[in-house]
């Protein structure tokens, strides 16, 4: 599956699933749609995992990305519990940042720049770590009370941090046989 076709399938599937989750979030069907979405996202991530596993140190890179994501989640969780300030103003800025990342990612598919991919990965780690803090704070302060929506938000934050860390580690630290 080529870059352009894969991108269309990914965006189409992800947007379709998110629309379906939003429509079913107040029913038990929402849980099933959320589970199907996580399965779909796992399939989309499998190509990158297979590529990283092709490196001599691939399993180490995957575990490092996992540990890094867990560390970011732990840090953002602690910050969300100790920060007393209202962070709801961050939402608009983070959304703009995510849109810029998406446009940059689409452009980079056609440009094919390794430096661009590295810059996008570093920016994504920062933006989605901040999104994680924002979402956790929303959940803790009662701004998000639907457990399906809360799960989706945190899943997307964790997925994007993990995927970006894995891409960065694969570009930087992948050792060929």
QUINORJO-V949390 format. One record per run of one state. SS is the DSSP state (~ for helix, > for strand, _ for the rest). FROM is the first residue (numbers start at 1). LEN is the number of residues. If there is no record, write none. Layout:
BEGIN
ss,from,len
SS,FROM,LEN
SS,FROM,LEN
END
This chain:
BEGIN
ss,from,len
_,1,2
~,3,22
_,25,4
~,29,25
_,54,4
~,58,25
_,83,7
~,90,22
_,112,2
~,114,27
_,141,6
~,147,27
_,174,4
END
